[in-house]
């Protein structure tokens, strides 16, 4: 049944950053699992600090994406598809697609969608 929903080598992953730490939920575990490359960590922290400068009440950001266990050199292991901004315990929002795509692109994180023009 899972083959019809998405390939078994893919997983949905959430990267959460509060400016001090990066937490990854859903990364595949095991001896054949690929680690999170360092450039993702750098990119997520850069995005957090850009948004923090615009939103002083920012608590954390959360990036959902698809993690692929394929080891093809042309394919990035993680492609983001949305960016959640948490401003306080009761307030948050998704960044518009074009804004998220720009932040991801400028900080080395592949984007799963192409924004509508």
Secondary structure, 3 states (H helix, E strand, C coil): CHHHHCCCCEEEEEEEECCCCEEEECCCCCCCCCCCCHHHHHHHHHHHHHHHHHCCCCCEEEEEEEEECCCCCCCCCEEEEEEEEEEECCEEEECCHHHHHHHHHHCCCCECCCCCC
